[in-house]
Amino acid sequence: MARLVDYLISDVRVQTENEDFSDSIGIGDNEVLRYINEAQQRIQARIYATYKNVFTEEKVESIVADQEEYSLPADAFTGNAVSQVEFKSDSDEKNYYPLELRSIKNRSVVSGHPDIYFRKNKKILISPVPETSNGSLRISYAKAVNKLDKRRGSIASVTDSGTQITAITLEVSTDSVDTDAVAKDNFLCVVDRAGNIKMKNIEYDSISGTTGVVTLTSNHTYESGESIAVGDYIVVGKYTSTHSELPDHVERYLMAYAAWKLLKRDSSADYSEQELELSTMEDEIVDTFAGIDDDVYQIPEINEDEMWFELY
């Protein structure tokens, strides 16, 4: 989605005649922001319930010898929205084969080449348990869309060791730090002007509104490809951005939902009419995702003896 969430908040205010506000009166931006995030969660749930492949991502986990349990990706929708788990025992990408999902009641801790997996409290368990650390798991899952937040400060300087961030200072001479917002969490993400997350889930203890110094909980080890530059922005919370990942045509729904919540809060007579419009809009948006999932699926052929997988 192309627009900064601040603009969505502003448009919702105009639509619901809630433009007159301050720190002490009216409805604050953070409340409107909360409704927009609720809208994202709701519409993703509606889409996912009908078209489960829309939000699919992949993550590769290295195998550890004699380890049965592996964590699911932290950004998995609902914490456990897994569509497929594959295993390979070497470095050849062509040798991945799918594991079969079974009930945890079939759990049996034996050693060998995995052929089944179980779900358990945001984790997966594989069986048989691999005897060596050769190979990896490839997990296909539905990713939860990033939460939305306003820009809470901008980067003035950063100390980067090449693998870790050891210090961050925010700009205080020309920008201000939203100390109220940053005091309500202990994780931040760094985004660019377009809302692309450049570094995610940095843990901190406090941020000074006077000096701009971010007191990190510990040196932050970042992933390959992540970076921070002077002028980037911080947002509060894990997996958070200033721009929605949903398509542009969903923007009207996010604003309509937030407007509905505000009208309900204000006991406005327009609340019921807005609710009917919102319901119709939800159905229309869900239907637009049908084209993403409408190719013909061929029946998979699985050779259980050799454990190879082929689509024909």
PAGU-991202 format. One record per residue (C-alpha): residue number from 1; x, y, z. Coordinates in nm, 2 decimals. Last residue first. Layout:
! PAGU-991202
@seq:NUM px:X py:Y pz:Z
...
This chain:
! PAGU-991202
@seq:312 px:0.22 py:-3.42 pz:-1.31
@seq:311 px:0.34 py:-3.29 pz:-0.98
@seq:310 px:0.62 py:-3.49 pz:-0.82
@seq:309 px:0.73 py:-3.57 pz:-0.47
@seq:308 px:1.00 py:-3.81 pz:-0.36
@seq:307 px:1.00 py:-4.02 pz:-0.05
@seq:306 px:1.16 py:-4.33 pz:-0.20
@seq:305 px:0.92 py:-4.57 pz:-0.03
@seq:304 px:0.63 py:-4.32 pz:0.01
@seq:303 px:0.62 py:-4.23 pz:-0.35
@seq:302 px:0.39 py:-3.93 pz:-0.35
@seq:301 px:0.19 py:-3.82 pz:-0.66
@seq:300 px:0.03 py:-3.48 pz:-0.61
@seq:299 px:-0.31 py:-3.42 pz:-0.78
@seq:298 px:-0.29 py:-3.12 pz:-1.01
@seq:297 px:-0.41 py:-2.78 pz:-0.89
@seq:296 px:-0.58 py:-2.57 pz:-1.15
@seq:295 px:-0.51 py:-2.20 pz:-1.11
@seq:294 px:-0.76 py:-1.99 pz:-0.91
@seq:293 px:-0.56 py:-1.89 pz:-0.60
@seq:292 px:-0.46 py:-1.53 pz:-0.69
@seq:291 px:-0.77 py:-1.48 pz:-0.89
@seq:290 px:-0.99 py:-1.54 pz:-0.59
@seq:289 px:-0.83 py:-1.25 pz:-0.40
@seq:288 px:-1.08 py:-1.00 pz:-0.54
@seq:287 px:-1.36 py:-1.19 pz:-0.37
@seq:286 px:-1.22 py:-1.11 pz:-0.02
@seq:285 px:-1.23 py:-0.74 pz:-0.11
@seq:284 px:-1.59 py:-0.75 pz:-0.22
@seq:283 px:-1.71 py:-0.94 pz:0.08
@seq:282 px:-1.53 py:-0.70 pz:0.32
@seq:281 px:-1.68 py:-0.40 pz:0.13
@seq:280 px:-2.03 py:-0.53 pz:0.18
@seq:279 px:-1.98 py:-0.57 pz:0.55
@seq:278 px:-1.83 py:-0.22 pz:0.58
@seq:277 px:-2.12 py:-0.06 pz:0.40
@seq:276 px:-2.36 py:-0.22 pz:0.64
@seq:275 px:-2.16 py:-0.10 pz:0.94
@seq:274 px:-2.13 py:0.26 pz:0.80
@seq:273 px:-2.51 py:0.27 pz:0.78
@seq:272 px:-2.54 py:0.15 pz:1.14
@seq:271 px:-2.29 py:0.40 pz:1.27
@seq:270 px:-2.43 py:0.71 pz:1.09
@seq:269 px:-2.65 py:0.79 pz:1.39
@seq:268 px:-2.33 py:0.86 pz:1.59
@seq:267 px:-2.28 py:0.71 pz:1.93
@seq:266 px:-1.93 py:0.87 pz:1.93
@seq:265 px:-1.77 py:0.54 pz:1.99
@seq:264 px:-1.98 py:0.38 pz:1.72
@seq:263 px:-1.88 py:0.65 pz:1.48
@seq:262 px:-1.51 py:0.60 pz:1.58
@seq:261 px:-1.53 py:0.23 pz:1.52
@seq:260 px:-1.70 py:0.27 pz:1.19
@seq:259 px:-1.45 py:0.53 pz:1.08
@seq:258 px:-1.17 py:0.28 pz:1.16
@seq:257 px:-1.34 py:0.01 pz:0.96
@seq:256 px:-1.40 py:0.25 pz:0.66
@seq:255 px:-1.03 py:0.37 pz:0.67
@seq:254 px:-0.90 py:0.01 pz:0.66
@seq:253 px:-1.15 py:-0.08 pz:0.40
@seq:252 px:-1.05 py:0.21 pz:0.17
@seq:251 px:-0.69 py:0.10 pz:0.19
@seq:250 px:-0.78 py:-0.25 pz:0.07
@seq:249 px:-0.76 py:-0.14 pz:-0.30
@seq:248 px:-0.39 py:-0.05 pz:-0.25
@seq:247 px:-0.29 py:-0.41 pz:-0.18
@seq:246 px:-0.20 py:-0.51 pz:0.18
@seq:245 px:0.16 py:-0.46 pz:0.30
@seq:244 px:0.05 py:-0.15 pz:0.49
@seq:243 px:0.28 py:0.15 pz:0.53
@seq:242 px:0.45 py:0.28 pz:0.84
@seq:241 px:0.59 py:-0.05 pz:0.94
@seq:240 px:0.60 py:-0.30 pz:1.23
@seq:239 px:0.72 py:-0.65 pz:1.27
@seq:238 px:0.79 py:-0.61 pz:1.64
@seq:237 px:0.68 py:-0.29 pz:1.80
@seq:236 px:0.75 py:0.08 pz:1.78
@seq:235 px:0.84 py:0.26 pz:1.46
@seq:234 px:1.18 py:0.41 pz:1.39
@seq:233 px:1.27 py:0.62 pz:1.08
@seq:232 px:1.57 py:0.63 pz:0.84
@seq:231 px:1.75 py:0.96 pz:0.81
@seq:230 px:2.09 py:0.82 pz:0.88
@seq:229 px:2.11 py:0.46 pz:0.75
@seq:228 px:2.03 py:0.12 pz:0.90
@seq:227 px:2.09 py:-0.22 pz:0.74
@seq:226 px:1.95 py:-0.57 pz:0.69
@seq:225 px:2.07 py:-0.78 pz:0.40
@seq:224 px:2.19 py:-1.07 pz:0.63
@seq:223 px:2.01 py:-1.06 pz:0.96
@seq:222 px:2.09 py:-0.84 pz:1.25
@seq:221 px:2.27 py:-0.91 pz:1.58
@seq:220 px:2.16 py:-0.63 pz:1.82
@seq:219 px:2.40 py:-0.55 pz:2.10
@seq:218 px:2.21 py:-0.57 pz:2.43
@seq:217 px:1.90 py:-0.41 pz:2.59
@seq:216 px:1.97 py:-0.11 pz:2.37
@seq:215 px:1.96 py:0.23 pz:2.53
@seq:214 px:1.85 py:0.45 pz:2.24
@seq:213 px:2.01 py:0.79 pz:2.28
@seq:212 px:1.79 py:1.08 pz:2.14
@seq:211 px:1.96 py:1.32 pz:2.39
@seq:210 px:1.64 py:1.49 pz:2.52
@seq:209 px:1.37 py:1.24 pz:2.42
@seq:208 px:1.58 py:0.96 pz:2.57
@seq:207 px:1.49 py:0.61 pz:2.46
@seq:206 px:1.46 py:0.32 pz:2.70
@seq:205 px:1.53 py:-0.05 pz:2.74
@seq:204 px:1.57 py:-0.16 pz:2.38
@seq:203 px:1.51 py:-0.46 pz:2.17
@seq:202 px:1.56 py:-0.43 pz:1.79
@seq:201 px:1.28 py:-0.63 pz:1.62
@seq:200 px:1.34 py:-0.55 pz:1.25
@seq:199 px:1.60 py:-0.38 pz:1.03
@seq:198 px:1.53 py:-0.22 pz:0.69
@seq:197 px:1.15 py:-0.26 pz:0.70
@seq:196 px:1.02 py:-0.09 pz:0.39
@seq:195 px:0.79 py:0.19 pz:0.49
@seq:194 px:0.85 py:0.41 pz:0.18
@seq:193 px:1.06 py:0.66 pz:0.36
@seq:192 px:1.28 py:0.38 pz:0.51
@seq:191 px:1.20 py:0.17 pz:0.81
@seq:190 px:1.37 py:0.08 pz:1.14
@seq:189 px:1.18 py:-0.15 pz:1.37
@seq:188 px:1.14 py:-0.11 pz:1.75
@seq:187 px:1.10 py:-0.34 pz:2.05
@seq:186 px:1.06 py:-0.26 pz:2.42
@seq:185 px:0.71 py:-0.11 pz:2.42
@seq:184 px:0.50 py:0.15 pz:2.59
@seq:183 px:0.78 py:0.40 pz:2.66
@seq:182 px:0.84 py:0.44 pz:2.28
@seq:181 px:0.49 py:0.58 pz:2.24
@seq:180 px:0.51 py:0.84 pz:2.52
@seq:179 px:0.86 py:0.94 pz:2.42
@seq:178 px:0.76 py:1.04 pz:2.06
@seq:177 px:1.10 py:1.17 pz:1.97
@seq:176 px:1.11 py:1.51 pz:1.81
@seq:175 px:1.28 py:1.62 pz:1.49
@seq:174 px:1.52 py:1.90 pz:1.40
@seq:173 px:1.77 py:1.90 pz:1.69
@seq:172 px:1.65 py:1.57 pz:1.84
@seq:171 px:1.76 py:1.31 pz:1.58
@seq:170 px:1.78 py:0.96 pz:1.72
@seq:169 px:2.09 py:0.79 pz:1.84
@seq:168 px:2.16 py:0.42 pz:1.80
@seq:167 px:2.45 py:0.21 pz:1.94
@seq:166 px:2.59 py:-0.15 pz:1.92
@seq:165 px:2.42 py:-0.27 pz:1.60
@seq:164 px:2.57 py:-0.61 pz:1.52
@seq:163 px:2.71 py:-0.80 pz:1.22
@seq:162 px:2.93 py:-0.54 pz:1.05
@seq:161 px:3.01 py:-0.36 pz:1.38
@seq:160 px:2.75 py:-0.09 pz:1.32
@seq:159 px:2.72 py:0.22 pz:1.52
@seq:158 px:2.42 py:0.44 pz:1.43
@seq:157 px:2.37 py:0.81 pz:1.40
@seq:156 px:2.08 py:1.06 pz:1.36
@seq:155 px:1.80 py:0.81 pz:1.29
@seq:154 px:1.45 py:0.94 pz:1.29
@seq:153 px:1.17 py:0.94 pz:1.55
@seq:152 px:0.83 py:0.79 pz:1.63
@seq:151 px:0.71 py:0.74 pz:1.27
@seq:150 px:0.35 py:0.63 pz:1.30
@seq:149 px:0.27 py:0.26 pz:1.34
@seq:148 px:0.12 py:-0.02 pz:1.14
@seq:147 px:0.15 py:-0.40 pz:1.21
@seq:146 px:0.31 py:-0.61 pz:0.94
@seq:145 px:0.09 py:-0.86 pz:0.76
@seq:144 px:0.09 py:-1.21 pz:0.92
@seq:143 px:0.28 py:-1.45 pz:0.71
@seq:142 px:0.10 py:-1.78 pz:0.60
@seq:141 px:0.35 py:-2.06 pz:0.61
@seq:140 px:0.58 py:-2.28 pz:0.41
@seq:139 px:0.86 py:-2.43 pz:0.62
@seq:138 px:1.17 py:-2.57 pz:0.45
@seq:137 px:1.36 py:-2.79 pz:0.69
@seq:136 px:1.74 py:-2.85 pz:0.66
@seq:135 px:2.01 py:-3.10 pz:0.59
@seq:134 px:2.31 py:-3.24 pz:0.77
@seq:133 px:2.30 py:-3.20 pz:1.15
@seq:132 px:2.30 py:-3.57 pz:1.21
@seq:131 px:2.06 py:-3.83 pz:1.36
@seq:130 px:1.74 py:-3.67 pz:1.25
@seq:129 px:1.44 py:-3.74 pz:1.48
@seq:128 px:1.19 py:-3.97 pz:1.31
@seq:127 px:0.98 py:-3.77 pz:1.34
@seq:126 px:0.96 py:-3.39 pz:1.33
@seq:125 px:0.81 py:-3.16 pz:1.59
@seq:124 px:0.68 py:-2.82 pz:1.49
@seq:123 px:0.65 py:-2.52 pz:1.72
@seq:122 px:0.39 py:-2.24 pz:1.78
@seq:121 px:0.23 py:-2.45 pz:2.06
@seq:120 px:0.26 py:-2.80 pz:1.91
@seq:119 px:0.22 py:-2.89 pz:1.55
@seq:118 px:0.33 py:-3.24 pz:1.44
@seq:117 px:0.56 py:-3.37 pz:1.16
@seq:116 px:0.61 py:-3.68 pz:0.95
@seq:115 px:0.88 py:-3.83 pz:0.73
@seq:114 px:1.20 py:-3.75 pz:0.91
@seq:113 px:1.51 py:-3.97 pz:0.82
@seq:112 px:1.62 py:-4.17 pz:1.13
@seq:111 px:1.60 py:-4.17 pz:1.50
@seq:110 px:1.30 py:-4.25 pz:1.72
@seq:109 px:1.08 py:-4.03 pz:1.94
@seq:108 px:0.73 py:-4.15 pz:1.87
@seq:107 px:0.44 py:-3.90 pz:1.83
@seq:106 px:0.13 py:-4.04 pz:1.68
@seq:105 px:-0.09 py:-3.87 pz:1.94
@seq:104 px:0.06 py:-3.54 pz:1.81
@seq:103 px:-0.17 py:-3.58 pz:1.51
@seq:102 px:0.00 py:-3.61 pz:1.18
@seq:101 px:0.12 py:-3.38 pz:0.90
@seq:100 px:0.32 py:-3.56 pz:0.64
@seq:99 px:0.67 py:-3.43 pz:0.55
@seq:98 px:0.73 py:-3.31 pz:0.20
@seq:97 px:1.05 py:-3.38 pz:0.01
@seq:96 px:1.34 py:-3.15 pz:-0.05
@seq:95 px:1.61 py:-3.31 pz:-0.27
@seq:94 px:1.62 py:-3.06 pz:-0.55
@seq:93 px:1.77 py:-2.80 pz:-0.32
@seq:92 px:2.09 py:-3.00 pz:-0.29
@seq:91 px:2.27 py:-2.93 pz:0.04
@seq:90 px:2.20 py:-3.26 pz:0.21
@seq:89 px:1.94 py:-3.43 pz:0.43
@seq:88 px:1.63 py:-3.26 pz:0.29
@seq:87 px:1.30 py:-3.19 pz:0.46
@seq:86 px:0.97 py:-3.02 pz:0.37
@seq:85 px:0.70 py:-2.87 pz:0.59
@seq:84 px:0.38 py:-2.74 pz:0.43
@seq:83 px:0.08 py:-2.51 pz:0.49
@seq:82 px:0.17 py:-2.37 pz:0.84
@seq:81 px:-0.05 py:-2.11 pz:1.01
@seq:80 px:0.08 py:-2.16 pz:1.36
@seq:79 px:0.13 py:-1.82 pz:1.53
@seq:78 px:-0.21 py:-1.69 pz:1.42
@seq:77 px:-0.03 py:-1.57 pz:1.10
@seq:76 px:0.33 py:-1.67 pz:1.12
@seq:75 px:0.55 py:-1.37 pz:1.20
@seq:74 px:0.76 py:-1.56 pz:1.46
@seq:73 px:0.85 py:-1.83 pz:1.22
@seq:72 px:0.77 py:-2.18 pz:1.37
@seq:71 px:1.02 py:-2.30 pz:1.63
@seq:70 px:1.18 py:-2.64 pz:1.59
@seq:69 px:1.15 py:-2.96 pz:1.81
@seq:68 px:1.29 py:-3.30 pz:1.75
@seq:67 px:1.66 py:-3.23 pz:1.79
@seq:66 px:1.89 py:-3.53 pz:1.78
@seq:65 px:2.13 py:-3.36 pz:1.54
@seq:64 px:2.03 py:-3.00 pz:1.46
@seq:63 px:1.87 py:-2.93 pz:1.12
@seq:62 px:1.90 py:-2.58 pz:0.98
@seq:61 px:1.57 py:-2.39 pz:0.93
@seq:60 px:1.45 py:-2.25 pz:0.60
@seq:59 px:1.16 py:-2.00 pz:0.59
@seq:58 px:0.90 py:-1.97 pz:0.32
@seq:57 px:0.61 py:-1.72 pz:0.27
@seq:56 px:0.25 py:-1.77 pz:0.18
@seq:55 px:0.01 py:-1.48 pz:0.22
@seq:54 px:-0.24 py:-1.56 pz:-0.05
@seq:53 px:-0.22 py:-1.94 pz:-0.02
@seq:52 px:-0.50 py:-1.98 pz:0.24
@seq:51 px:-0.77 py:-1.83 pz:0.02
@seq:50 px:-1.11 py:-1.85 pz:0.21
@seq:49 px:-1.02 py:-1.83 pz:0.58
@seq:48 px:-0.70 py:-1.63 pz:0.48
@seq:47 px:-0.91 py:-1.35 pz:0.32
@seq:46 px:-1.13 py:-1.31 pz:0.63
@seq:45 px:-0.84 py:-1.33 pz:0.87
@seq:44 px:-0.65 py:-1.08 pz:0.66
@seq:43 px:-0.95 py:-0.85 pz:0.67
@seq:42 px:-0.98 py:-0.87 pz:1.05
@seq:41 px:-0.61 py:-0.82 pz:1.12
@seq:40 px:-0.58 py:-0.52 pz:0.90
@seq:39 px:-0.90 py:-0.37 pz:1.04
@seq:38 px:-0.77 py:-0.41 pz:1.39
@seq:37 px:-0.45 py:-0.23 pz:1.29
@seq:36 px:-0.67 py:0.06 pz:1.15
@seq:35 px:-0.86 py:0.07 pz:1.48
@seq:34 px:-0.54 py:0.09 pz:1.68
@seq:33 px:-0.42 py:0.38 pz:1.46
@seq:32 px:-0.74 py:0.57 pz:1.54
@seq:31 px:-0.67 py:0.52 pz:1.91
@seq:30 px:-0.30 py:0.62 pz:1.87
@seq:29 px:-0.41 py:0.94 pz:1.68
@seq:28 px:-0.59 py:1.07 pz:1.98
@seq:27 px:-0.97 py:1.11 pz:2.01
@seq:26 px:-1.08 py:1.44 pz:2.16
@seq:25 px:-0.94 py:1.64 pz:2.44
@seq:24 px:-0.63 py:1.64 pz:2.66
@seq:23 px:-0.34 py:1.57 pz:2.42
@seq:22 px:-0.53 py:1.75 pz:2.15
@seq:21 px:-0.83 py:1.70 pz:1.92
@seq:20 px:-1.05 py:1.88 pz:1.67
@seq:19 px:-1.04 py:1.68 pz:1.35
@seq:18 px:-1.30 py:1.42 pz:1.46
@seq:17 px:-1.56 py:1.49 pz:1.19
@seq:16 px:-1.59 py:1.12 pz:1.10
@seq:15 px:-1.47 py:1.14 pz:0.74
@seq:14 px:-1.22 py:1.41 pz:0.82
@seq:13 px:-1.07 py:1.21 pz:1.11
@seq:12 px:-1.06 py:0.90 pz:0.89
@seq:11 px:-0.87 py:1.10 pz:0.63
@seq:10 px:-0.61 py:1.21 pz:0.88
@seq:9 px:-0.56 py:0.86 pz:1.01
@seq:8 px:-0.51 py:0.73 pz:0.66
@seq:7 px:-0.26 py:1.01 pz:0.59
@seq:6 px:-0.06 py:0.91 pz:0.90
@seq:5 px:-0.05 py:0.55 pz:0.78
@seq:4 px:0.18 py:0.66 pz:0.49
@seq:3 px:0.03 py:0.58 pz:0.15
@seq:2 px:0.15 py:0.33 pz:-0.11
@seq:1 px:0.00 py:0.00 pz:0.00
